Amino acid sequence: MAVLDILEFPDPRLRTRAAPVETVTDATRALIDDMFATMYAAPGIGLAATQVNVHQRLLVIDISEDHSEPLVFINPEITVLDPALGEYDEGCLSVPGFYETVERPQQISVTALDRNGEPFDRELQGLLAICLQHEVDHLDGKLFVDYISPLKRQRIRRKLEKEQRRQA
């Protein structure tokens, strides 16, 4: 397994809408393994393929403390079960060091394929529901900073650009 490079805001590749995965192959499963290695090394609890510059509708999540609950969602489709919104402080591996309050539905269902290409349906709530919505946003070319004020978003952008120049 390899640890992949994670794209950082404001990289325009993060705005690419991911294409559906046509067939789950050994290469798909290898990418999934690399994405888990990358997510755990970062460390994070979710990672979309878009964040590692692979524009396919694939994401991985593990909200457990001990990395014992890895979840794979290929071609996820979300349905909101309860429109009531909850506030969560969200962070992102593509926006390192920043956390902002975002409102999202707290109860959803998802239809997706697993790492073997088998379809499944699951109802999610709480942190897992929030995390899945955050990662699906990545697949749609959207970032959590899109939910905050333009002033805050610009401040984060400037700070990250300055840090990226410093590291170059």
N, C-alpha and C positions, 0 to 999 in steps of 0.2 A: 504494500500500500504506500502511496505517495501523499505527501502533504502538498496541496496545490496553493497557488497564489490567489489571494482574495482581492477582487477589485474594490477600490475605495471611492466613495463619493468625492468629487463630482464626475467620475469617469463616465463618459457617455455610453459605454457598453452596458452599464447597469440599467439603461432605459430601453434596452432591446426586449421586445415581446418574444418569449420563448415559444418554439414550435412543439406540437405534440410529439411524443415518442411513438413512432410507428410500430416498432417491434422491440421487445425486451431481449437483449442479447447478452453474451458473456462480456462484451465491451461495456454495456450498460451497467452490469453488476460490478465490473471493475471500477467504473466511475463512482458508483454508489459507495464502494469500499473506500476509495480515495476521498470522497466527500466526508464520510464519517471520520476518517483520520484527520482531515483538515479541520473539521468542526471541533473535535475533541482537543486538538492541539492549540486552537485559537485562544482560549476555550470559548465555546458557544453552545447553544441548545438547539439551533436550527441553521440550516444552510440550503440555499436554493442553487441549482446548477448555474443560473445566471451570474451568481456572485463569483464563480470560478471560470467565467467566460465560456461556458457551455450553454448554448441557448436552446435547451430542451426542457420540457415541462416535467421536471424531476426535482424533488427536494427530500431532505433527510431531517429528522428531529429526534432528540433524546432529551427529555426534561428531567430525567432521573439524576440523582446526585452521583451515582456510581457507574453511569454509562451502561446500565443493564436493560434499558428499554428502547433500543433503536427502532425507529419507525421510518418506513420508506413510503413515499407518495409519488406515484407516476401518473401524470395527466389528471391531477386532482380537480374535482368540481365541488364547490362549496354551496350549500344551501343554508340560509339563516333560519334557525328554528324559533328563535325568540329575538325580536328586534331591540330589546332593551340593551342599552350600551353600558359597558363597564370601562372604567379608566385604568390604564396600566402604564407604568413607566417602561417604555421600550428602549432597547439599545439594539445595535446592529454591528455585525462583524465588518460590514462595509462602511460604517460610520463610527469608527473606533473612538471610544472615550466619551461619547455623548449619550444621554438618556433624556427622553422627553415623554410627557404624558400624551397618550393617544387613546381615543375612544373607539371601541370596536364591539360588535355583538359578542356576547359571552357564551352563547349556545348555538352550535352549528352542527351540520352533518356533512360528511365528505364521502364522495365516491371516487375511488382511485384504483390503480393497479399496485400490487406489491412488487418486491424485487424479482419475483419469478414471473411477473406478467399476469398474475391472477387477480381478478377484480374483487374488491371488497367495499363495504359500506360501514361507516362508523359514526356514532354521535360523539361530539367532543364538547367539553365545557372548560371554563377556567383557563389556566395558563396554556394548556395544550391547544385549545381553540384559538387563543390569541396568537400563539406562535405559528400555527398553520396559516392563519390569515396573513400574518406578516410575511411568511415565506411565499405564499401564493402571489402576494403583491409584487415580490421580486420577479416572479415569472411573467408578470404583466408589465414589467418595466417601471414599477412604482416603488418608492422608498418611504420609510416611516417619516422622514423629514417633510414629505409632501402633505402630511396631516397637521403640521405646525405652521405658525405665522411666517410669512415671507421674510420678516426681519430676523427671526430666530434661524431660519433656514440659511439665509445669507451669512449670518455670523458663523454658523457651523462650517459652511462652505469655505469661507476665508481662512478659518483656523486650520482646516484640513489641508487646504492648498498650501498654506505656509509651511506646515509640517512636511508635506510631500516634497516641497522644494528643498527644505533643509536636509532631508534624507537622500536626495538625488545626487 
